Amino acid sequence: FHLAGFAEDRDSEGARLLIDDHGRPVADTVWDLYRQALARGCLAPTLIEWDNNVPPFAALAGEMARARSLMTAQVHVARRAA
């Protein structure tokens, strides 16, 4: 999985654009999609990508810890179901 923050913009007609810019925290909507994928049994390596506006290491570590926690919780659910 590739998890990253995104920027928002509007096209010439005013439609919402989400731009994968790797410059912000992972958005709640992205975390929700990640959680849904994990719940469907899609356990795979996960990368938090943050290339621009890089924050202090503690913020990066927090994003990593959140991804790890979600995956670990899903592994436990899968083991109980087996």
N, C-alpha and C positions, 0 to 999 in steps of 0.2 A: 504494500500500500504506500501511496505517496500522499501525505497530509501536509497541507500548506495553507497559509492565509491568502486572502484574495482582496483585490481592490474592486470597487464598484464604479461604474460609469454608465452613461446613457448613449445609445447610438443616435443617428441623425433623426430618427423617428420617435425618440424618447423611450425606447425599449431598454430595459435593465440589462447591463452587461456585467458579468463577473470575470475579472481578469486574474488569472493565476500568477500573482506577482512575487510570491515567496517573501513578502515584506511585512507580514502582520501575524498575530497569533492565529492559530487554527480557529475558524469560526464555529459557533455552536451548530450550525447546519451541517458543517463538514463532520463534526464529532457525531452527530446523529446518523449520518450516512455510514460512517465507520462502524458505529455500534450495530446498525442494521446488517451490515455485511458480516460482521463477526457472528451475529446471532444466526445467520444462515450457514454457518460452518466454514466461512472463508477465513481461516487462520493462516496468515502469511506474514513474512517480514514486513515491518512498517518503518517508514522513513519520515521524520519530521523535517521538511525542507524549508529553510529560512536563509535566503541569500542576500536580501536587502534589508536595510534598517535593522541590522542584527542587534538584539537586545543583550543584556548581561547574561552570562551563562546560566544563572539561576532560573531565568525565564525559559530558556531552552530546555533545561533539565525538568522543569515543571510540565512542559508539553510532553516530553518523553515519558515522564512518570504517569501522566494521564492515559496515554496510549497503552503503556504497559499494564496499568490497572484494569483498563477495559478488556484487554486481551486475556489477562490472567483470570478475570471473573468469568469470561466466556469459556475458557478451558475447563474451569471447575464445573460449569453448567453442563458441558459436553460429557465430562467424565461421569457425572451423576446420572445422566440420561443413558449411558452405555450399559 
